[in-house]
């Protein structure tokens, strides 16, 4: 789906130099590289603070803990996303409440959020899926009306903007993953939380480091979730090229859409809601047959996501059943992601497009 070796070749020498600098410094955790990355990501997104953490899942979990969410609370989110979004809610002791998506964008439907609010609701986690921001204005209004925390799962959406505001800067807290295949990817697990709320920032700084701001002084119970210096150094190099790499993804996506529109359902492009294409997903009722056909032609594809969260075995205890969230379930049966890494060549993309056309004309 993405050639990480080819991507490394774009900045190999710079990255190796940065890694060597960290090794020579012998400063590996909570050092200057991490601080620099926190400042740059916060500035890029449009928030006051960045907090480097071990991964995107921890970013979400610690954000919930910073909002004092736990047993007896409900958190509304989408079932059409990676498992971590629901998992972190459950791991706080709170109850995940899943609501349906807009079938055109795959993002959470604001009206479904409104219907699901109860006296126990304490927060909303919005996922900016595949790099397209959710419809944030009505969701912001809902959160304000009901005094709910608004957490943005922007793990797939760094660099995405909505009406000039960066994904992650619109709610109370934004969460990013730097998993290797992300638009900004590390050489392992890494993540970042962003916020402009002083109180939340203070809690997050403690939560990621055993509840401590001063060494050996622990004011709250925390966790060990720190972004190490080698990953921060790698990310600082790649960050310099982020906008350029996103532009390449957008160009690849445009060509896919121009060539495949009318053959399969292509991603929705909206005014004032930028799409940075962490994934380029098409829909067809012949998904499985197309996937098998492309596989025989040595074309990688993937399904994001084959089982919505409300139907996952680990969350059976919530009591959802098939048919309860229809738009998410329909998307799961028909969706297929095509290769869209920034190193994908025009020739490779031509082969993918022609193969898809061949399948539908056979």
C-alpha positions in Angstrom: 0.0 0.0 0.0 2.9 2.3 0.6 6.6 1.8 -0.2 8.4 2.9 3.0 11.8 2.1 1.6 11.2 4.4 -1.4 10.0 7.1 1.0 13.2 6.7 3.1 15.3 7.3 0.0 13.8 10.8 -0.2 15.6 11.9 2.9 17.9 9.1 3.9 21.1 11.1 4.5 19.3 13.8 6.6 17.6 11.2 8.8 20.8 9.2 9.4 22.6 12.4 10.4 19.8 13.2 12.9 19.8 9.7 14.4 23.6 9.8 14.8 23.3 13.2 16.5 20.8 11.8 19.0 23.0 8.8 19.7 26.1 10.9 20.3 24.1 13.2 22.6 23.1 10.2 24.8 19.8 12.0 25.4 17.0 9.6 24.4 13.8 10.6 26.3 12.2 14.0 26.8 15.1 15.8 25.2 15.5 18.8 22.9 14.4 17.0 19.7 11.1 16.2 21.3 10.6 19.7 22.6 11.3 21.1 19.1 8.9 18.7 17.5 6.2 19.6 20.0 6.6 23.3 19.2 6.6 22.8 15.5 3.6 20.5 15.4 1.6 22.8 17.7 2.4 25.8 15.5 1.6 23.9 12.3 -1.7 22.8 13.6 -2.6 26.1 15.3 -2.5 25.3 19.0 -0.6 26.6 22.0 0.9 23.3 23.1 2.1 19.9 21.8 2.7 16.9 24.0 4.8 14.1 22.5 3.6 10.6 23.5 4.4 7.0 22.7 1.7 6.5 20.0 -1.6 7.6 18.7 -3.6 5.2 20.9 -1.9 6.7 24.0 -2.7 10.2 22.7 -6.4 9.3 22.7 -6.3 7.5 26.0 -4.4 10.2 27.9 -6.7 12.8 26.4 -9.7 11.0 27.9 -7.9 10.7 31.3 -7.0 14.4 31.2 -10.8 15.1 30.9 -11.4 12.9 34.0 -13.5 10.4 32.0 -14.1 7.1 33.6 -16.7 4.6 34.9 -20.2 5.9 34.6 -19.4 8.3 31.8 -20.4 7.9 28.1 -18.3 9.0 25.1 -19.9 9.3 21.7 -17.9 8.3 18.7 -18.0 6.6 15.3 -17.9 2.8 14.8 -16.2 3.2 11.3 -12.6 3.7 12.3 -9.6 1.8 13.7 -10.3 -0.2 16.9 -8.2 2.1 19.1 -10.8 4.9 19.1 -13.4 2.7 20.9 -10.8 0.7 22.8 -9.5 3.7 24.7 -12.9 4.7 25.8 -13.6 1.2 27.2 -10.2 1.1 28.8 -11.0 4.2 30.9 -14.0 2.4 32.3 -16.4 4.6 30.3 -19.0 3.4 27.8 -18.4 3.8 24.1 -21.6 5.0 22.4 -21.4 4.5 18.6 -23.5 6.5 16.2 -23.8 6.3 12.4 -21.7 8.0 9.7 -22.4 10.2 6.7 -22.2 7.7 3.9 -20.7 10.2 1.5 -17.7 11.2 3.8 -17.5 8.2 6.2 -17.2 10.7 9.0 -19.5 10.8 12.0 -23.0 12.3 11.4 -23.6 15.4 13.7 -27.3 14.7 13.9 -26.7 11.2 15.1 -24.5 12.6 17.8 -27.3 14.9 19.0 -29.8 12.0 19.2 -27.4 9.9 21.3 -26.7 12.4 24.1 -27.8 11.4 27.6 -27.1 12.7 31.1 -24.1 10.4 31.2 -22.5 11.8 28.1 -19.2 13.5 28.9 -17.3 13.7 25.6 -17.4 13.3 21.9 -14.5 11.8 19.9 -14.6 12.9 16.3 -12.4 11.0 13.8 -11.2 12.8 10.7 -11.2 9.6 8.7 -8.8 8.9 5.8 -7.6 12.6 6.0 -11.0 14.3 5.5 -12.1 16.5 8.4 -15.5 15.8 9.9 -18.2 18.5 9.8 -17.0 20.3 12.9 -19.2 23.4 13.1 -22.4 21.6 14.1 -20.4 19.2 16.3 -18.8 22.2 18.1 -22.2 23.7 18.7 -23.5 20.4 20.1 -20.5 20.1 22.5 -21.0 23.7 23.6 -24.7 23.3 24.2 -24.3 20.2 26.3 -20.9 21.2 27.9 -19.1 18.2 26.5 -15.4 17.7 25.9 -14.6 17.6 22.2 -11.6 15.4 21.3 -10.3 15.1 17.7 -8.9 11.8 16.6 -6.8 13.4 13.9 -4.4 10.3 13.7 -5.0 10.1 9.9 -5.3 13.8 9.3 -2.2 15.9 10.0 -2.2 18.8 7.6 -5.9 18.7 7.0 -7.7 22.1 7.3 -11.3 23.1 7.6 -12.0 26.8 6.9 -8.4 27.6 7.7 -8.3 25.7 11.0 -6.0 22.7 11.3 -7.4 19.3 12.2 -6.6 18.9 15.9 -7.0 22.6 16.8 -10.8 22.8 16.6 -11.8 20.8 19.7 -10.5 20.8 23.2 -7.8 18.3 22.4 -6.3 16.9 19.1 -4.5 13.5 18.8 -2.1 12.5 16.1 -0.4 9.2 15.3 3.0 9.0 13.6 2.8 5.3 12.8 5.2 4.5 9.9 2.5 4.5 7.2 0.9 7.8 8.2 1.3 11.0 6.2 4.0 11.9 8.7 5.4 8.6 9.9 8.1 7.7 12.3 10.3 4.5 12.2 8.2 2.9 14.9 5.4 4.0 17.2 5.0 7.7 18.1 2.2 10.2 18.8 1.3 13.7 19.7 -1.4 15.5 21.6 -2.2 19.2 20.9 -4.3 21.7 22.9 -4.6 25.3 23.7 -6.2 24.7 27.2 -3.7 25.4 29.9 -5.3 23.1 32.5 -5.5 20.1 30.1 -1.9 20.7 29.0 -0.8 20.7 32.6 -2.5 17.4 33.3 -1.3 15.8 30.0 2.3 16.6 30.8 2.0 14.8 34.1 -0.1 11.9 32.8 2.5 10.9 30.1 5.3 10.8 32.7 4.1 8.9 35.8 2.0 11.8 37.1 5.1 13.9 37.5 6.3 17.3 36.4 9.3 17.4 38.9 11.4 14.3 39.1 10.4 11.9 41.8 7.4 14.1 42.8 4.1 12.6 41.7 1.0 14.6 42.1 -1.4 12.3 40.2 -1.4 8.7 39.0 0.0 8.7 35.5 1.5 6.5 32.8 4.7 5.9 30.9 4.0 7.3 27.4 6.9 9.4 26.2 8.1 10.2 22.7 11.7 9.1 22.4 14.3 11.4 20.9 15.2 9.1 17.9 11.7 9.1 16.7 11.4 12.9 17.2 14.6 13.4 15.2 13.2 11.4 12.3 9.9 13.2 12.4 11.6 16.6 12.4 13.3 15.7 9.1 10.2 14.4 7.5 8.1 17.3 8.8 10.1 19.7 6.6 8.6 17.9 3.6 5.1 17.2 4.9 3.2 19.7 2.8 5.1 18.6 -0.3 4.3 14.9 0.4 0.6 15.7 1.1 0.4 17.6 -2.3 1.7 14.5 -4.0 -1.1 12.4 -2.4 -3.7 15.0 -3.5 -2.4 14.9 -7.1 -2.6 11.1 -7.1 -6.1 11.2 -5.6 -7.3 13.6 -8.3 -6.1 11.4 -11.0 -7.8 8.4 -9.5 -11.0 10.3 -9.2 -10.8 11.7 -12.8 -10.2 8.2 -14.2 -12.5 6.1 -12.0 -15.5 8.3 -11.5 -18.6 6.6 -12.9 -16.9 3.2 -12.6 -16.8 3.0 -8.8 -17.8 5.4 -6.0 -14.9 7.8 -5.4 -14.2 10.0 -2.3 -16.3 13.0 -1.7 -14.4 16.3 -2.2 -15.9 19.2 -0.2 -15.4 23.0 -0.2 -13.8 24.3 3.0 -13.0 20.7 4.1 -9.6 19.7 2.8 -8.8 16.0 2.2 -5.2 15.0 2.6 -5.7 11.4 1.6 -4.1 9.2 4.2 -6.1 6.6 2.3 -7.9 6.7 -1.1 -11.0 4.6 -0.7 -13.4 3.5 -3.4 -16.7 1.7 -3.0 -18.1 -1.1 -5.1 -20.5 -4.0 -4.3 -17.9 -6.2 -6.2 -15.3 -5.2 -3.7 -14.1 -8.7 -2.8 -13.9 -9.8 -6.4 -12.0 -6.7 -7.4 -9.6 -7.1 -4.6 -8.8 -10.7 -5.6 -8.4 -9.6 -9.3 -6.0 -6.8 -8.4 -4.1 -9.1 -6.1 -3.4 -11.5 -9.0 -1.9 -8.5 -10.8 0.4 -7.8 -7.9 -1.5 -4.7 -6.9 -1.9 -4.2 -3.1 -5.2 -3.1 -1.7 -6.7 -3.1 1.8 -10.1 -2.8 3.5 -10.5 0.0 6.0 -12.5 -1.3 7.9 -14.0 -4.7 7.4 -15.8 -4.9 10.8 -17.3 -1.7 12.4 -16.4 -1.3 16.0 -20.0 -2.0 17.3 -19.8 -5.5 15.8 -16.3 -6.3 17.2 -16.3 -9.3 19.5 -14.4 -7.4 22.2 -17.3 -5.0 22.5 -20.1 -7.5 22.4 -21.0 -6.5 26.0 -22.3 -3.2 24.6 -25.3 -5.0 23.0 -25.1 -3.7 19.5 -26.3 -6.1 16.7 -26.0 -6.2 12.9 -28.3 -3.7 11.3 -28.2 -1.2 14.2 -25.8 1.2 12.5 -26.5 0.7 8.8 -24.4 3.3 7.0 -21.2 2.1 8.7 -22.1 -1.5 8.0 -22.7 -0.9 4.3 -19.4 1.0 3.9 -17.6 -1.9 5.6 -18.9 -4.3 3.0 -18.1 -2.2 -0.1 -15.0 -0.1 0.7 -11.5 -0.7 -0.8 -8.3 1.3 -0.4 -5.9 1.8 -3.3 -2.2 2.5 -3.1 -1.6 6.3 -2.6 1.9 6.7 -1.1 3.7 9.8 -2.2 6.3 7.7 -4.1 3.7 6.0 -6.3 4.9 6.7 -9.9 2.6 7.7 -12.7 3.4 4.4 -14.5 2.4 2.4 -11.4 -0.8 4.4 -11.0 -1.7 3.9 -14.7 -1.3 0.2 -14.2 -3.7 0.3 -11.2 -6.3 2.3 -13.1 -6.2 0.2 -16.2 -6.5 -2.9 -14.2 -9.6 -1.6 -12.4 -11.1 -0.7 -15.8 -10.2 -4.1 -17.1 -12.1 -5.7 -14.3 -15.3 -3.8 -14.9 -15.2 -4.3 -18.7 -14.4 -8.0 -18.6 
